[in-house]
């Protein structure tokens, strides 16, 4: 990969990724019986989590379990719950400003 001229200025080091067998690359399993996190992202104090669960009606329960430990870390959380192989999704949004959980189905 070619880097632009000046990209390696004084004091700029290219980080070396950990070896493939490193435990840093294996996230802890997250979920409970009946549901599992398939993806998670965070940016700008927002948490976005995708969850597989056969029962979308458990979305609020799952969102509370995910959000409760991180309420002091994020301003907003979006939890997307869908059944495996389905596109029908329930999104649960939480915001720190009011502490409420709201849902939207699509």
KOLKOL-114711 format. One record per residue: y, x, z of N, C-alpha, C in turn. Coordinates in steps of 0.05 Angstrom, whole numbers, padded with zeros to 5 digits, always signed. Last residue first. Layout:
BEGIN
YXZYXZYXZ;...
This chain:
BEGIN
-00042-00799+00227-00039-00797+00198-00064-00788+00185;-00009-00820+00286-00034-00819+00270-00027-00816+00241;+00021-00791+00341+00026-00801+00314+00000-00798+00299;+00043-00794+00409+00024-00790+00388+00033-00802+00362;+00070-00755+00464+00073-00777+00444+00053-00772+00422;+00083-00740+00530+00064-00736+00508+00067-00760+00490;+00140-00711+00565+00124-00734+00554+00105-00725+00533;+00176-00675+00585+00149-00675+00595+00131-00696+00585;+00227-00668+00566+00222-00693+00580+00193-00694+00591;+00228-00613+00552+00253-00627+00560+00248-00653+00574;+00179-00598+00533+00186-00591+00561+00210-00607+00570;+00140-00643+00496+00164-00626+00498+00170-00622+00527;+00083-00655+00456+00094-00652+00483+00119-00635+00481;+00047-00695+00411+00070-00677+00415+00078-00678+00444;-00011-00702+00377+00001-00707+00403+00023-00686+00406;-00037-00732+00320-00021-00710+00331-00009-00719+00357;-00097-00746+00292-00079-00755+00312-00064-00731+00323;-00121-00755+00225-00112-00737+00247-00095-00752+00266;-00168-00755+00176-00154-00772+00194-00147-00756+00219;-00203-00722+00149-00174-00715+00147-00157-00733+00165;-00265-00694+00174-00247-00717+00168-00218-00707+00164;-00298-00653+00190-00301-00663+00163-00282-00686+00155;-00295-00671+00258-00304-00652+00238-00308-00665+00211;-00235-00708+00273-00264-00706+00273-00273-00685+00253;-00176-00679+00302-00190-00693+00280-00220-00689+00283;-00113-00668+00329-00141-00674+00335-00153-00690+00312;-00064-00624+00344-00074-00640+00322-00104-00643+00327;-00009-00616+00384-00038-00615+00385-00049-00634+00363;+00047-00581+00396+00036-00600+00377+00006-00596+00376;+00096-00569+00445+00068-00565+00436+00060-00587+00417;+00155-00534+00466+00142-00556+00452+00113-00549+00445;+00168-00491+00496+00186-00514+00497+00174-00539+00484;+00122-00451+00536+00131-00464+00511+00150-00486+00516;+00113-00433+00589+00114-00414+00567+00127-00426+00542;+00105-00472+00626+00128-00453+00631+00131-00433+00608;+00060-00497+00608+00085-00512+00608+00109-00494+00613;+00007-00480+00604+00028-00465+00590+00055-00478+00590;-00032-00512+00629-00029-00484+00638-00006-00469+00625;-00022-00563+00600-00016-00559+00629-00014-00530+00637;-00041-00563+00546-00013-00558+00552-00008-00551+00582;-00096-00574+00547-00086-00550+00533-00058-00543+00543;-00099-00621+00575-00115-00598+00584-00105-00572+00571;-00067-00655+00544-00059-00648+00572-00074-00623+00582;-00098-00657+00497-00071-00645+00497-00062-00637+00525;-00143-00684+00516-00146-00656+00506-00118-00643+00506;-00120-00734+00529-00135-00718+00549-00137-00689+00541;-00101-00749+00478-00082-00745+00501-00095-00728+00523;-00150-00752+00447-00128-00733+00440-00109-00728+00463;-00192-00785+00449-00190-00766+00471-00166-00747+00467;-00193-00813+00403-00182-00826+00426-00179-00808+00450;-00224-00784+00367-00195-00780+00367-00181-00793+00391;-00283-00758+00375-00269-00782+00385-00239-00775+00387;-00301-00709+00357-00312-00733+00344-00296-00758+00351;-00255-00658+00346-00268-00676+00366-00277-00701+00352;-00221-00599+00338-00242-00616+00327-00254-00632+00350;-00152-00581+00336-00176-00587+00352-00195-00604+00336;-00100-00536+00332-00117-00555+00317-00144-00557+00332;-00036-00527+00359-00064-00524+00363-00079-00545+00347;+00023-00492+00370+00010-00511+00351-00020-00506+00354;+00079-00484+00409+00050-00480+00408+00039-00501+00389;+00142-00451+00409+00126-00475+00403+00097-00467+00400;+00175-00407+00413+00170-00422+00437+00157-00449+00432;+00170-00384+00361+00195-00395+00370+00191-00415+00393;+00101-00398+00354+00125-00386+00343+00150-00400+00355;+00031-00397+00351+00055-00401+00366+00078-00386+00353;-00032-00429+00339-00010-00413+00330+00013-00416+00351;-00101-00438+00329-00078-00440+00347-00057-00420+00337;-00160-00474+00310-00138-00456+00303-00116-00459+00324;-00200-00501+00337-00207-00487+00312-00185-00468+00303;-00225-00518+00399-00201-00509+00384-00211-00494+00360;-00269-00574+00409-00264-00545+00408-00238-00539+00392;-00308-00622+00445-00285-00614+00429-00282-00584+00430;-00355-00632+00473-00345-00653+00456-00321-00645+00439;-00341-00594+00530-00361-00609+00515-00349-00631+00498;-00282-00557+00512-00299-00570+00531-00321-00584+00516;-00246-00497+00498-00254-00524+00492-00271-00534+00515;-00250-00433+00474-00233-00453+00487-00242-00480+00478;-00274-00367+00483-00279-00394+00473-00262-00414+00489;-00227-00314+00474-00244-00329+00492-00249-00357+00481;-00228-00277+00413-00214-00294+00433-00235-00308+00451;-00238-00215+00394-00255-00239+00400-00241-00256+00422;-00209-00170+00390-00210-00188+00367-00225-00213+00372;-00216-00141+00435-00189-00153+00431-00190-00173+00408;-00264-00116+00433-00264-00142+00446-00237-00156+00443;-00279-00084+00370-00263-00086+00394-00264-00114+00406;-00303-00074+00322-00320-00083+00344-00305-00086+00370;-00261-00055+00290-00272-00081+00285-00289-00091+00308;-00209-00023+00329-00233-00022+00313-00246-00050+00311;-00140-00047+00322-00163-00039+00338-00188-00038+00321;-00092-00017+00276-00107-00040+00287-00131-00030+00303;-00035+00018+00291-00062+00022+00282-00078-00002+00293;+00032+00010+00268+00011+00005+00288-00017+00008+00275;+00073+00061+00246+00056+00039+00236+00034+00035+00257;+00134+00076+00278+00106+00082+00274+00092+00057+00264;+00195+00102+00279+00181+00078+00269+00152+00086+00263;+00224+00147+00292+00216+00130+00314+00201+00105+00305;+00257+00150+00230+00251+00164+00256+00245+00143+00277;+00226+00107+00181+00247+00122+00193+00239+00134+00219;+00194+00084+00139+00183+00100+00160+00204+00118+00172;+00225+00061+00101+00210+00043+00119+00198+00058+00142;+00249+00093+00064+00263+00090+00089+00248+00072+00109;+00224+00058+00008+00237+00082+00018+00252+00076+00044;+00170+00012+00023+00197+00018+00012+00208+00044+00024;+00102+00031+00015+00124+00021+00032+00150+00029+00019;+00043+00012-00017+00068+00028-00019+00089+00015-00001;-00023+00017+00000+00000+00000+00000+00024+00018+00000;
